[in-house]
Amino acid sequence: MYNAFGIINPSNRHSWVEGLETYRPSGAFSFMGRYRVIDFPISNMSNSGIDRIQVYINRKPLSLTDHLGSGRHYNINSKRGRLQVLFSENTAEHDIYNTDISAYMENIECIQRMHHPYVVIAPSYMVYTQDYSELIASHVNSGADITLLYHSVDNAKDHYLSCNVLDLNRQKGVLAIEQNHGTAKSRNIFMDTYIMKTSLFIELIHKAKKMSSMYTLTDIINYECSELDIRGMAHRGFFASITDFQSYYDSNISLIDFKTATELFHEGWPIYTKTNDSCPTQYFDTANVTSSVVSNGCLIEGTIENSVIGRGCVVKKGSVVKNSIILAGAVIGENVHVENQVVDKRAQLIRVKEIVSNPSKPGYIKREDVL
């Protein structure tokens, strides 16, 4: 294992998950009932032997810092390991200056104090599993300056429109990084994951800041494509980029399918998260649950179909929850029909009896709202 430290990037400035992101950064989004999105990149690093990790937050830090805590639940070495949360002063939403480079510059001393020769940078808004130790070894053996992780898709015309794509030559060399404009079905989606020497990373931060206050790390690497040896490496397995409301909904619902879930969750590769001591879910005689993921601490009296139910939810008698994502602590009252919805934390659907949206455009119920 090559000695490397990890960085979890702040949110993509071109993305916005309507409703959910009003209350928390994308890394703090509930995922599959019991996880947070940020659990996946941190678990990848921990499982790969990376135990010094910096997490950058540029807005709404409360829910994410509470979830991260000391980082002990991520199986990080308690003696030499550390999970460090770093903040950016620029918290304006959609601000052109709100870039990852500006966050790195504000915390450049923390980066310079890292004595690890390599750095792995991963996003807080993408869900996938990857052994970074193998990725670093391949990077070093190739002699490349920078290695970028990508995922090949055949639906880029309608999906991943907030993501970048890699233009590769036959030897997997990166010719350019450009935004996905939906002009082609088959594209190599850049997973915003980088491997490079720490010294080069610091050099690129300073160079980007001098060239433009709007530059991101992707921008400066794209600018350097003709000067540096930049390689692409393909990712296999489940991949989701949560950059808008639809992608959040689709990624959760797709993992209800067991075969799809096995592409993300692997034996011997645990996904760590903050746990609680709530009791198991209680299913009453009137409960009818099919093709769903139900977290612990729930009380289920009604019907649930093809849905994800978070911790501590209540689904009352006679109610129907279908094709929906119900976040922690929500209450679905008696005889309430909920279909194609994302119900945020601690919302209560009591008096309204039917909330149904078009399957192609799921609805959203605000956090702690009462309907």
C-alpha positions in Angstrom: 0.0 0.0 0.0 1.4 3.4 -1.1 1.2 6.0 1.6 -1.7 8.4 0.7 -4.2 10.7 2.4 -7.7 11.3 1.3 -9.8 14.4 0.5 -13.6 14.4 0.3 -14.5 17.3 -2.1 -17.4 19.7 -1.3 -20.5 19.7 -3.5 -20.5 20.2 -7.2 -21.3 23.9 -7.8 -23.3 23.0 -11.0 -25.6 20.7 -9.0 -28.6 21.4 -6.8 -31.0 18.8 -5.3 -34.2 20.7 -4.9 -35.7 20.6 -1.4 -33.2 18.3 0.3 -30.2 20.6 -0.2 -32.0 23.5 1.4 -31.3 21.9 4.7 -28.0 20.0 4.3 -25.1 19.5 1.9 -25.3 16.6 -0.5 -22.9 14.5 1.6 -25.5 14.5 4.4 -28.3 13.1 2.3 -30.0 10.0 3.7 -29.3 7.1 1.4 -31.1 3.7 1.4 -32.7 4.5 4.8 -29.6 4.0 7.1 -26.6 5.6 5.3 -25.5 9.0 4.3 -24.1 9.7 0.9 -20.7 10.6 2.3 -20.4 7.2 4.0 -19.5 5.7 0.7 -16.3 7.7 -0.2 -15.1 7.6 3.4 -15.7 3.8 3.7 -13.8 3.3 0.4 -10.9 5.2 1.8 -11.0 3.4 5.2 -11.2 0.0 3.5 -8.3 0.9 1.3 -6.0 1.6 4.2 -6.3 5.5 4.0 -6.7 6.7 7.6 -6.0 10.4 7.2 -9.0 12.0 5.6 -10.0 15.7 5.1 -13.6 16.4 4.6 -14.4 19.9 3.1 -17.7 21.6 3.8 -18.8 24.8 2.2 -22.4 25.2 3.5 -25.0 24.0 6.1 -22.4 22.1 8.2 -24.5 21.0 11.2 -26.1 17.8 10.0 -22.9 16.6 8.3 -20.5 17.4 11.2 -23.0 15.7 13.6 -23.0 12.6 11.5 -19.2 12.5 11.0 -18.4 13.0 14.7 -14.9 11.9 15.5 -14.8 9.4 12.6 -14.4 6.4 14.9 -17.4 4.6 13.3 -15.5 4.6 10.0 -12.9 2.1 11.4 -10.1 4.7 11.1 -7.0 3.8 13.0 -7.4 5.4 16.4 -3.7 6.1 17.0 -2.4 7.5 13.8 -5.6 8.0 11.8 -7.8 11.2 11.8 -10.9 12.4 10.1 -10.6 16.2 9.8 -13.5 18.5 8.9 -12.4 21.7 7.2 -14.6 24.6 6.3 -14.7 27.2 3.6 -15.7 30.8 4.5 -17.5 31.3 1.2 -21.0 29.8 1.9 -23.0 31.6 -0.8 -25.1 29.2 -2.8 -24.4 29.1 -6.6 -21.6 31.6 -6.1 -19.1 31.6 -9.0 -16.2 31.9 -6.4 -17.5 28.9 -4.4 -15.0 26.4 -5.8 -13.0 23.5 -4.5 -9.8 25.5 -5.2 -11.0 28.3 -3.0 -11.7 25.8 -0.2 -8.2 24.3 -0.6 -6.6 27.7 -0.6 -8.3 28.6 2.7 -7.0 25.4 4.2 -3.7 25.2 2.4 -1.6 24.9 5.6 -3.5 21.7 6.5 -2.7 20.2 3.2 0.9 21.2 3.3 1.3 19.6 6.7 0.3 16.2 5.3 3.5 14.1 4.8 1.9 11.5 2.6 3.4 11.4 -0.9 0.1 10.7 -2.6 -3.4 12.1 -2.4 -6.8 10.5 -3.3 -9.6 13.1 -3.9 -13.2 11.8 -4.1 -16.6 13.6 -4.3 -19.1 13.8 -1.5 -22.1 13.5 -3.9 -21.3 10.2 -5.8 -22.1 6.7 -4.7 -19.8 3.8 -5.7 -17.3 1.4 -4.2 -13.7 1.3 -5.3 -10.5 -0.1 -3.8 -8.2 3.0 -3.9 -5.1 0.9 -2.9 -5.4 -0.9 -6.3 -6.0 2.4 -8.0 -2.9 4.0 -6.4 -0.7 1.0 -7.3 -1.9 1.2 -11.0 -1.3 4.9 -11.0 2.3 4.6 -9.7 3.1 1.7 -12.1 1.8 3.6 -15.1 4.1 6.5 -14.4 1.3 9.0 -15.0 1.1 12.4 -13.4 -2.6 12.1 -12.6 -5.1 9.3 -12.8 -8.8 10.0 -13.2 -11.6 7.6 -12.5 -14.5 7.3 -14.9 -17.6 5.3 -15.6 -18.8 4.4 -19.1 -22.5 4.8 -19.6 -24.9 4.5 -22.6 -27.6 7.0 -21.3 -25.6 10.2 -21.2 -28.1 12.0 -23.4 -30.7 12.1 -20.7 -28.7 11.6 -17.5 -25.5 12.9 -15.8 -26.1 16.4 -17.4 -24.4 18.1 -14.4 -21.3 15.9 -14.7 -18.1 16.1 -16.8 -17.0 13.6 -19.3 -13.5 12.4 -20.3 -12.3 12.5 -23.9 -9.8 9.6 -24.1 -7.4 8.3 -26.7 -6.9 4.6 -27.4 -4.3 4.4 -24.6 -6.7 5.8 -22.1 -4.9 9.1 -22.1 -7.1 12.1 -21.2 -7.3 14.6 -24.1 -9.8 16.9 -22.4 -12.4 17.2 -19.7 -15.7 18.7 -20.8 -19.2 19.1 -19.5 -21.8 16.6 -20.6 -24.2 18.5 -22.9 -26.3 15.4 -23.7 -25.2 15.2 -27.3 -24.2 11.5 -27.2 -25.5 8.4 -25.6 -22.2 6.7 -24.8 -19.8 8.8 -22.7 -17.1 8.3 -20.1 -18.5 10.1 -17.1 -15.8 11.6 -14.9 -16.3 10.5 -11.3 -14.5 13.5 -9.9 -12.0 11.2 -8.4 -8.3 12.0 -8.7 -5.0 10.3 -7.8 -1.7 12.3 -7.9 1.4 13.2 -5.9 0.7 15.6 -3.1 3.4 18.0 -4.3 1.7 18.2 -7.7 -1.7 18.7 -6.1 -0.4 21.7 -4.1 1.3 23.1 -7.3 -2.0 22.9 -9.2 -3.9 24.7 -6.4 -1.6 27.7 -6.5 -1.6 27.7 -10.3 -5.4 27.6 -10.5 -5.7 30.4 -8.1 -3.3 32.6 -10.1 -5.1 31.9 -13.4 -8.7 32.5 -12.3 -10.7 32.9 -9.1 -13.4 30.8 -10.8 -11.2 27.8 -11.6 -11.9 24.4 -10.1 -9.5 21.5 -9.8 -11.1 20.0 -12.9 -10.5 23.3 -14.8 -6.8 23.4 -14.1 -6.3 19.7 -14.9 -8.1 20.2 -18.2 -5.8 23.1 -18.9 -2.8 20.9 -18.2 -3.9 18.0 -20.4 -1.3 18.8 -23.1 1.5 19.2 -20.6 0.9 16.4 -18.1 0.5 12.7 -18.5 -3.1 12.2 -17.4 -4.7 8.8 -17.6 -8.2 7.5 -17.2 -9.1 4.4 -15.4 -12.5 2.6 -15.7 -14.8 1.9 -12.8 -17.0 -1.2 -12.7 -20.1 -1.7 -10.7 -22.9 0.5 -9.4 -22.4 4.2 -9.9 -24.7 7.1 -9.0 -24.1 10.8 -9.3 -26.5 12.7 -7.0 -26.6 16.1 -8.6 -30.3 16.8 -8.9 -33.6 15.6 -7.3 -34.3 13.0 -10.0 -30.9 11.4 -9.6 -31.4 11.2 -5.8 -34.8 9.5 -6.2 -33.7 7.1 -9.0 -30.5 6.0 -7.3 -32.4 5.0 -4.1 -35.2 3.3 -5.8 -32.9 1.3 -8.2 -31.0 -0.3 -5.2 -34.2 -1.9 -4.0 -33.5 -4.5 -6.6 -31.3 -7.1 -5.0 -29.2 -7.8 -8.2 -28.5 -4.0 -8.5 -27.6 -3.8 -4.8 -25.0 -6.5 -5.1 -23.1 -4.3 -7.5 -22.6 -1.8 -4.7 -22.5 -3.8 -1.5 -19.8 -6.4 -1.4 -18.8 -9.0 1.1 -15.6 -7.9 2.9 -16.2 -4.3 1.8 -18.4 -2.8 4.6 -20.0 0.6 4.3 -19.6 2.2 7.7 -22.1 4.7 9.1 -23.2 6.2 12.4 -25.4 3.8 14.2 -28.0 4.2 16.9 -29.5 1.8 19.5 -33.1 1.8 18.3 -35.1 -1.4 18.5 -36.0 -3.5 15.5 -38.9 -2.5 13.3 -42.2 -3.8 14.5 -44.7 -5.2 11.9 -48.3 -5.4 12.9 -50.9 -7.9 11.7 -52.2 -5.3 9.1 -48.8 -4.7 7.6 -48.0 -5.7 4.1 -44.5 -5.0 2.8 -43.1 -6.0 -0.6 -39.9 -5.2 -2.5 -38.9 -2.5 0.0 -36.0 -1.5 2.3 -37.2 -0.8 5.8 -34.8 0.6 8.4 -34.8 -0.1 12.2 -37.0 1.5 14.8 -40.1 1.7 12.6 -43.8 0.9 13.4 -45.5 -0.6 10.3 -49.2 -1.1 10.2 -49.9 -0.2 6.5 -48.9 -1.3 3.0 -45.4 -0.5 1.6 -44.4 -1.3 -1.9 -41.1 -0.7 -3.7 -40.1 2.0 -1.2 -37.2 3.0 1.1 -38.2 3.7 4.7 -35.8 5.5 7.0 -35.2 5.0 10.7 -38.0 5.5 13.2 -40.8 6.0 10.7 -44.5 5.3 11.4 -46.8 3.9 8.7 -50.3 3.8 10.2 -53.1 1.3 9.5 -54.8 1.6 6.1 -52.0 3.7 4.6 -50.2 2.9 1.3 -46.7 3.9 0.6 -45.6 3.1 -3.0 -42.5 4.0 -5.0 -41.4 6.5 -2.4 -38.5 7.4 -0.2 -39.5 8.2 3.4 -36.7 9.8 5.5 -36.2 9.3 9.2 -38.9 10.1 11.7 -41.7 10.7 9.2 -45.3 9.7 10.0 -47.7 8.5 7.4 -51.2 8.7 9.0 -54.2 6.4 8.7 -55.6 5.8 5.2 -53.1 8.1 3.6 -51.9 7.1 0.1 -48.4 8.3 -0.8 -47.0 7.5 -4.2 -43.8 8.7 -6.1 -42.7 11.0 -3.3 -39.7 11.9 -1.2 -40.8 12.7 2.3 -38.2 14.6 4.3 -37.3 14.0 7.9 -40.0 14.2 10.6 -42.7 15.3 8.1 -46.3 14.2 9.1 -48.9 13.3 6.5 -52.0 13.1 8.6 -54.9 15.1 7.3 -54.3 14.9 3.6 -55.4 11.5 2.3 -53.7 11.2 -1.1 -50.4 12.6 -2.4 -49.5 11.1 -5.8 -47.1 12.5 -8.3 -46.3 11.5 -11.9 -43.7 8.7 -11.9 -41.5 10.7 -14.2 -41.5 13.6 -11.8 -41.6 12.5 -8.2 -42.8 15.0 -5.6 -41.2 16.3 -2.4 -42.6 16.9 1.1 -40.6 19.4 3.1 -38.7 18.6 6.3 -41.0 18.7 9.4 -43.9 19.8 7.3 -47.4 18.8 8.5 -50.0 18.0 5.9 
